[in-house]
Amino acid sequence: MKILVVDDEQDVKLLFQQRFRKEIRNKELHFAFAFSGEEALTYLGELNHEAVLILSDINMPGMSGLELLEQIKKNFLKPPPVVMMITAYGDKENYDTAMRLGADDFLTKPLEFGILKEKLKALL
Amino acid sequence: MLSPNTHWNKTLLWAMIGIAILFILERTLPITIVTNWIWHLLILGIGYLIFRLPQLERMRTIVVAVLPLIIINTIKDLLKIIYLPLYEQIDNYLDFAIVFSIAWMIAMLLRSNKQNRALKKERQKTLAEEERNKFISAQKEKLELIVEERTAEITKQKDELMHAFTELKNTQSQLIQSEKMASLGELTAGIAHEIQNPLNFVNNFSDVNTELIDELSEEVEKGNLDEVKTIAKDIKENEQKINHHGKRADAIVKGMLLHSRSSSGVKEPTDINKLCDEYLRLAYHGLRAKDKSFNATMKTDFDKSIGTINIIPQDIGRVVLNLLTNAFYEVSAFANSSKEDLANLASSEDQYKPTVSLSTKKTKNGITISVKDNGNGITEKVKEKIFQPFFTTKPTGQGTGLGLSMSYDIVTKGHNGKLKVESEQGKGTTFTISLPLEQKT
């Protein structure tokens, strides 16, 4: 399963690679990384939305995670990718907006990698 | 002591009595020749006195007028006694001379009369002037009194003002402190968020390393040396990340302490782009923490050729933070006011996107830092007052009105720079800080 992680923090890449080292080695999961909403859209456009699961931070400079979510849900329909939103601000308004825009899940920082792993395994 | 007037009165009384006695004697006894001579001598004496006594100066013209007549009369009488035939011979001439001297007398008297009138006029003028001077000096005294009163009043007011001024100064420094604290409050939320991110990394990488160390022991047991090497490399890499993010959190806390402390006043070479980036994050997260519904697009355009410049980092940081906080406030206010207008627009492209741009640029003589928002813009009227202390457009209690005036002082007085504002109604506002490269110390 290909997963696109969108976050403006560069070290998220290394962290995910380390956290999911076993899954990556066993080729259960494939990770791609984008450091802004714009980059994520370019990636999805170029690779014909190969990713089936997108993990996106909400608070990013430039295009916010919510805007990205809206774009994905509008433009990439077949098959619709699963989009999980991650944010440090787990307030109701953010949650409601994400849900309204079609988010499949809503996670708050700091990420519980154990829980995330469970969720991903359930999707596999 | 007798006054001159009484002295003269007495003398004149005696003179009048003498004259009266002489007159009676002349009428009753046949001594005209004798009395005539007494008259002559008296008149001559009077004439002499008039010329001798300074207080009778004014009478001199009269004496001059009547003198020829007196002299001719005296000569006439003298001749009668000394040489009668000559007298009879020149009697006609003497009469002629008398007529002449009478004419002289009339002319002189007329002239003297005229002079007297002029004198009188002069005297009246002098009197009027004296009167006026008296009046003026009275007025002057009155005025001086008023001036004294006023001076006392003004001195009192000055003292009161000085007192008020001192109090204002104190209040101002208190307000500046509270403005610092207010911006610190805004920062705190931002800082909490900023620290959260590196802390997450520290915790996560540390967890990963714990796992990796377990794996490492397993691989050592198995004797899988290649795998051991790979894991060891990963552990080291993660360790570096832990260190990096630990330091990042440390720098943020230090930055916060710097901000809360009073300015060190020491200029040091500072990476402007890094400073701008730090404060942009702080400003954004500060506002986010206060108002969770707030969201804005942040655009940055940093000129990488800037390098470092000598500034007081916490002071310029405060200015950047203040400008950014204002910009975020502005776009969020504009977004709220235009939400209803734009609710009907279906396409997200047409929707208002609150945007704050932060850019740095190297110029010929220094650098500029620009903070641009796409809010409602400000009016000319507001623009004029925007850097004045205590001026605020925020609702009461939300702003001290000192942020921009402090910023202005920091840039202009503290760094010899310029702080300018440009605005277009409905389009947004741009604040530009210009700092010269060469900083006077």
Interface residues (C-beta under 8 A of the other chain):
Chain A: E9 D11 L14 L15 Q18 R19 R21 N59 P61 G62 M63 S64 L66 E67 E70 A88 Y89 D91 E93 N94 K109 P110 L111 F113
Chain B: H193 Q196 N197 L199 N200 F201 N203 N204 F205 D207 V208 L212 D234 E237 N238 K241 H244 H245 R288 K292 S293 N295 T297 M298 K299 T300 S348
